[in-house]
């Protein structure tokens, strides 16, 4: 089962996210490049993000295994954010949504969305240990 990541109190945590851009023909841009628009929202409810401010993510580069699938190769992660767990109430589950916009898009893509499979919503969550 998927559960929120558990972070210790009073800790700086860097989280990395991977996203790819697609051409107008639906092909993955390869090699992948950092997307120009990269934001994140963090809320204490899995479906209420409307009034939650967007936070800027940093661009960077990290190669690593997929946390969900054994693909046999590493994936590129280009965006990260560092949070201080003291900014979040212990024991509360927080949910994240990332927003990316590639060159071929007219508006940002939100992931996960409200109708996304529940395991993705849980995968994009954390709690601070009490």
Backbone as CSV, one residue per row, in Angstrom:
resi,resn,N_x,N_y,N_z,CA_x,CA_y,CA_z,C_x,C_y,C_z
1,UNK,0.830,-1.183,0.000,0.000,0.000,0.000,0.872,1.245,0.000
2,UNK,0.345,2.280,-0.591,1.058,3.544,-0.608,0.652,4.365,0.605
3,UNK,1.639,4.928,1.254,1.416,5.764,2.421,2.204,7.050,2.241
4,UNK,1.833,8.083,2.965,2.609,9.315,2.885,4.051,9.081,3.340
5,UNK,4.972,9.796,2.736,6.353,9.770,3.218,6.355,10.384,4.615
6,UNK,7.140,9.837,5.523,7.231,10.352,6.889,8.569,11.048,7.067
7,UNK,8.509,12.349,7.375,9.714,13.149,7.553,9.873,13.498,9.026
8,UNK,11.104,13.526,9.527,11.310,13.927,10.919,11.048,15.418,11.112
9,UNK,10.696,15.783,12.344,10.488,17.188,12.674,11.812,17.947,12.615
10,UNK,11.716,19.256,12.424,12.872,20.149,12.444,13.973,19.709,11.476
11,UNK,13.571,19.434,10.243,14.507,18.924,9.237,14.278,19.624,7.906
12,UNK,15.356,19.870,7.191,15.267,20.350,5.809,15.165,19.119,4.910
13,UNK,14.147,19.064,4.063,13.930,17.928,3.170,13.914,18.433,1.735
14,UNK,14.771,17.856,0.888,14.769,18.193,-0.533,14.030,17.091,-1.280
15,UNK,13.003,17.497,-2.018,12.221,16.544,-2.804,12.454,16.835,-4.287
16,UNK,12.683,15.763,-5.056,12.936,15.872,-6.492,11.751,15.334,-7.277
17,UNK,11.460,15.973,-8.419,10.337,15.588,-9.264,10.809,15.473,-10.704
18,UNK,10.291,14.478,-11.405,10.630,14.288,-12.811,9.420,14.542,-13.687
19,UNK,9.631,15.243,-14.761,8.571,15.496,-15.734,9.192,15.631,-17.105
20,UNK,8.455,15.267,-18.112,8.974,15.363,-19.474,8.049,16.224,-20.320
21,UNK,8.607,16.745,-21.397,7.860,17.562,-22.342,7.560,16.712,-23.567
22,UNK,6.477,17.040,-24.257,6.075,16.334,-25.471,6.054,17.303,-26.640
23,UNK,6.358,16.794,-27.820,6.250,17.599,-29.030,4.779,17.728,-29.413
24,UNK,4.483,18.553,-30.409,3.103,18.703,-30.865,2.572,17.413,-31.479
25,UNK,3.468,16.479,-31.844,3.072,15.173,-32.377,2.871,14.128,-31.280
26,UNK,3.072,14.529,-30.027,2.882,13.604,-28.917,4.096,12.772,-28.583
27,UNK,5.244,13.087,-29.172,6.480,12.358,-28.883,7.191,12.995,-27.688
28,UNK,7.811,12.154,-26.864,8.583,12.667,-25.735,9.830,13.375,-26.261
29,UNK,10.069,14.580,-25.741,11.292,15.306,-26.096,12.456,14.573,-25.448
30,UNK,13.384,14.112,-26.260,14.525,13.366,-25.740,15.804,13.878,-26.388
31,UNK,16.833,14.174,-25.633,16.864,14.006,-24.182,15.962,15.029,-23.506
32,UNK,15.396,14.651,-22.354,14.508,15.578,-21.659,15.263,16.815,-21.194
33,UNK,14.558,17.898,-21.075,15.141,19.158,-20.633,14.293,19.706,-19.493
34,UNK,14.890,20.544,-18.643,14.083,21.161,-17.583,12.967,22.008,-18.200
35,UNK,11.798,21.942,-17.611,10.674,22.736,-18.083,10.747,24.126,-17.470
36,UNK,10.398,25.137,-18.244,10.533,26.518,-17.791,9.599,26.892,-16.658
37,UNK,8.394,26.353,-16.641,7.422,26.656,-15.598,7.353,25.445,-14.687
38,UNK,7.764,25.596,-13.462,7.758,24.478,-12.524,7.416,24.994,-11.128
39,UNK,6.203,24.682,-10.719,5.662,25.136,-9.433,5.107,23.935,-8.683
40,UNK,4.842,24.142,-7.408,4.245,23.103,-6.580,3.291,23.758,-5.593
41,UNK,2.244,23.034,-5.256,1.330,23.438,-4.192,1.301,22.322,-3.159
42,UNK,1.228,22.706,-1.896,1.175,21.738,-0.802,-0.034,22.097,0.058
43,UNK,-0.954,21.138,0.205,-2.198,21.377,0.950,-2.463,20.216,1.904
44,UNK,-3.281,20.472,2.916,-3.608,19.420,3.884,-4.891,18.676,3.522
45,UNK,-5.335,18.807,2.299,-6.504,18.076,1.807,-6.196,17.605,0.390
46,UNK,-6.514,16.364,0.042,-6.116,15.835,-1.269,-6.817,16.484,-2.460
47,UNK,-7.916,17.205,-2.238,-8.668,17.755,-3.359,-8.916,19.258,-3.258
48,UNK,-8.340,19.932,-2.283,-8.541,21.378,-2.123,-7.219,22.116,-2.276
49,UNK,-6.940,22.543,-3.500,-5.697,23.260,-3.781,-5.949,24.675,-4.293
50,UNK,-7.233,25.052,-4.466,-7.575,26.315,-5.107,-6.957,27.546,-4.479
51,UNK,-6.954,27.656,-3.157,-6.422,28.837,-2.480,-4.997,28.644,-1.976
52,UNK,-4.401,27.520,-2.297,-3.041,27.230,-1.854,-2.050,27.931,-2.774
53,UNK,-1.108,28.685,-2.226,-0.163,29.393,-3.106,0.770,28.429,-3.837
54,UNK,1.138,28.822,-5.051,2.147,28.065,-5.799,3.527,28.455,-5.286
55,UNK,4.351,27.457,-5.047,5.735,27.670,-4.626,6.647,27.363,-5.794
56,UNK,7.722,28.115,-5.912,8.685,27.873,-6.978,9.529,26.654,-6.673
57,UNK,9.737,25.821,-7.681,10.706,24.739,-7.567,12.003,25.213,-8.209
58,UNK,13.084,24.603,-7.830,14.388,24.896,-8.413,14.650,23.933,-9.560
59,UNK,15.440,24.374,-10.525,15.882,23.480,-11.590,17.208,22.869,-11.175
60,UNK,17.404,21.646,-11.544,18.644,20.952,-11.247,18.680,19.681,-12.058
61,UNK,19.510,18.777,-11.689,19.587,17.512,-12.400,20.030,16.435,-11.439
62,UNK,19.274,15.338,-11.428,19.592,14.183,-10.597,19.133,12.954,-11.352
63,UNK,19.990,11.984,-11.515,19.596,10.698,-12.104,19.340,9.736,-10.960
64,UNK,18.223,9.017,-11.055,17.920,8.077,-9.991,16.867,7.082,-10.421
65,UNK,16.691,6.040,-9.628,15.682,5.024,-9.960,14.277,5.564,-9.759
66,UNK,13.332,4.997,-10.462,11.934,5.349,-10.270,11.491,4.836,-8.906
67,UNK,10.809,5.677,-8.113,10.340,5.192,-6.814,9.155,4.230,-6.925
68,UNK,8.535,4.141,-8.093,7.341,3.310,-8.240,7.541,2.064,-9.079
69,UNK,8.438,2.125,-10.050,8.570,1.021,-10.995,10.024,0.614,-11.130
70,UNK,10.280,-0.670,-11.244,11.618,-1.163,-11.533,11.762,-1.190,-13.051
71,UNK,12.279,-0.098,-13.589,12.359,0.044,-15.039,13.665,-0.504,-15.622
72,UNK,14.628,-0.762,-14.761,15.913,-1.246,-15.250,16.845,-0.130,-15.677
73,UNK,16.438,1.112,-15.509,17.299,2.249,-15.823,16.889,3.428,-14.936
74,UNK,17.797,4.373,-14.796,17.524,5.549,-13.980,16.750,6.584,-14.781
75,UNK,15.997,7.398,-14.078,15.225,8.472,-14.686,15.837,9.822,-14.340
76,UNK,15.694,10.798,-15.227,16.179,12.142,-14.885,15.136,12.906,-14.076
77,UNK,15.583,13.554,-13.025,14.746,14.429,-12.216,15.326,15.834,-12.349
78,UNK,14.491,16.796,-12.725,14.985,18.132,-13.040,14.503,19.225,-12.105
79,UNK,13.555,18.944,-11.239,12.977,19.989,-10.407,12.944,19.538,-8.956
80,UNK,13.251,20.470,-8.062,13.264,20.123,-6.652,12.785,21.297,-5.814
81,UNK,12.395,20.968,-4.617,12.041,21.980,-3.627,12.547,21.485,-2.280
82,UNK,13.018,22.417,-1.473,13.439,22.098,-0.119,12.430,22.716,0.835
83,UNK,11.908,21.886,1.717,10.975,22.377,2.732,11.599,22.193,4.105
84,UNK,11.157,22.999,5.048,11.512,22.820,6.442,10.295,22.196,7.110
85,UNK,10.459,21.034,7.684,9.311,20.331,8.257,8.705,21.082,9.441
86,UNK,9.422,22.030,10.023,8.842,22.842,11.089,7.705,23.727,10.577
87,UNK,7.608,23.909,9.266,6.533,24.714,8.674,5.226,23.925,8.552
88,UNK,5.239,22.658,8.921,4.076,21.778,8.753,3.723,21.123,10.088
89,UNK,2.431,20.978,10.331,1.955,20.424,11.598,2.203,18.916,11.658
90,UNK,2.836,18.427,12.724,3.080,16.987,12.849,1.776,16.191,12.848
91,UNK,1.812,15.019,12.214,0.675,14.118,12.188,-0.354,14.411,11.110
92,UNK,-0.260,15.557,10.456,-1.196,15.920,9.384,-0.628,15.420,8.062
93,UNK,-1.472,14.866,7.209,-1.027,14.440,5.882,-1.133,15.626,4.935
94,UNK,-0.040,15.914,4.237,0.011,16.994,3.252,0.132,16.375,1.865
95,UNK,-0.579,16.966,0.926,-0.617,16.478,-0.447,0.029,17.514,-1.354
96,UNK,0.716,17.035,-2.374,1.420,17.928,-3.290,0.868,17.786,-4.696
97,UNK,0.855,18.889,-5.404,0.566,18.890,-6.835,1.634,19.734,-7.506
98,UNK,2.178,19.200,-8.592,3.172,19.944,-9.356,2.516,20.501,-10.614
99,UNK,3.083,21.597,-11.086,2.570,22.295,-12.259,3.749,22.566,-13.186
100,UNK,3.648,22.037,-14.397,4.703,22.206,-15.388,4.085,22.722,-16.678
101,UNK,4.873,23.499,-17.400,4.435,23.936,-18.719,5.620,23.857,-19.662
102,UNK,5.468,23.040,-20.692,6.499,22.906,-21.708,6.260,23.870,-22.860
103,UNK,7.175,23.866,-23.798,7.106,24.778,-24.938,5.876,24.540,-25.806
104,UNK,5.353,23.320,-25.831,4.218,22.987,-26.688,2.864,23.196,-26.010
105,UNK,2.849,23.661,-24.774,1.605,23.775,-24.023,1.176,25.231,-23.893
106,UNK,-0.132,25.460,-23.920,-0.653,26.815,-23.751,-0.900,27.153,-22.284
107,UNK,-0.976,26.135,-21.428,-1.160,26.351,-19.997,-0.485,25.227,-19.218
108,UNK,-0.201,25.448,-17.932,0.484,24.418,-17.147,-0.344,23.141,-17.001
109,UNK,0.367,22.034,-16.861,-0.229,20.737,-16.568,-0.131,20.509,-15.067
110,UNK,-1.223,20.055,-14.473,-1.275,19.774,-13.041,-1.178,18.268,-12.831
111,UNK,-0.317,17.851,-11.863,-0.224,16.430,-11.534,0.041,16.275,-10.050
112,UNK,-0.700,15.384,-9.384,-1.863,14.666,-9.878,-3.089,15.573,-9.875
113,UNK,-4.063,15.231,-10.676,-5.323,15.953,-10.697,-6.321,15.238,-9.793
114,UNK,-7.460,15.863,-9.557,-8.455,15.288,-8.642,-8.939,13.918,-9.096
115,UNK,-8.967,13.672,-10.404,-9.463,12.384,-10.897,-8.345,11.382,-11.184
116,UNK,-7.123,11.698,-10.733,-5.994,10.790,-10.896,-6.158,9.593,-9.956
117,UNK,-5.629,8.447,-10.348,-5.712,7.255,-9.503,-5.144,7.544,-8.119
118,UNK,-5.799,6.979,-7.104,-5.485,7.306,-5.719,-4.034,6.999,-5.347
119,UNK,-3.413,5.992,-5.962,-2.032,5.689,-5.574,-1.087,6.823,-5.951
120,UNK,-1.393,7.566,-7.017,-0.558,8.724,-7.367,-0.773,9.854,-6.367
121,UNK,-2.010,10.054,-5.939,-2.303,11.100,-4.954,-1.578,10.788,-3.646
122,UNK,-1.605,9.522,-3.223,-0.902,9.128,-1.999,0.614,9.180,-2.175
123,UNK,1.076,8.843,-3.367,2.519,8.911,-3.638,3.029,10.345,-3.482
124,UNK,2.190,11.300,-3.771,2.563,12.711,-3.704,2.091,13.312,-2.367
125,UNK,2.371,12.615,-1.281,1.960,13.114,0.029,3.072,12.864,1.061
126,UNK,2.973,13.612,2.158,3.937,13.417,3.258,3.288,13.813,4.561
127,UNK,3.927,13.415,5.642,3.532,13.826,6.984,4.813,14.069,7.778
128,UNK,4.700,14.881,8.800,5.815,15.144,9.691,5.581,14.307,10.948
129,UNK,6.619,13.578,11.342,6.496,12.697,12.506,6.272,13.496,13.777
130,UNK,5.458,12.923,14.666,5.160,13.591,15.942,6.233,13.298,16.960
